[in-house]
């Protein structure tokens, strides 16, 4: 019974991790692919050309979605702490 609980917690934590990182990683990935195609088309191989836009997009996404990510992680942590007394026998 407890093994099933911990497997469920691990699955839930991976899902929360995916939900928390997707709003930042997906736009950064899209910008990276777009800039990579531009670099390939123009034969410009400058590393800072892709780093700065990705950093800016990540900061903007963090500013937009940071509050909801924090609420998601806080709710998950509160749920875990609330379930601790049921595990102690």
PyMOL commands that set and color helices and strands:
alter all, ss='L'
color gray80, all
select helices_A, chain A and resi 2-42+47-87
alter helices_A, ss='H'
color red, helices_A
deselect
rebuild
show_as cartoon
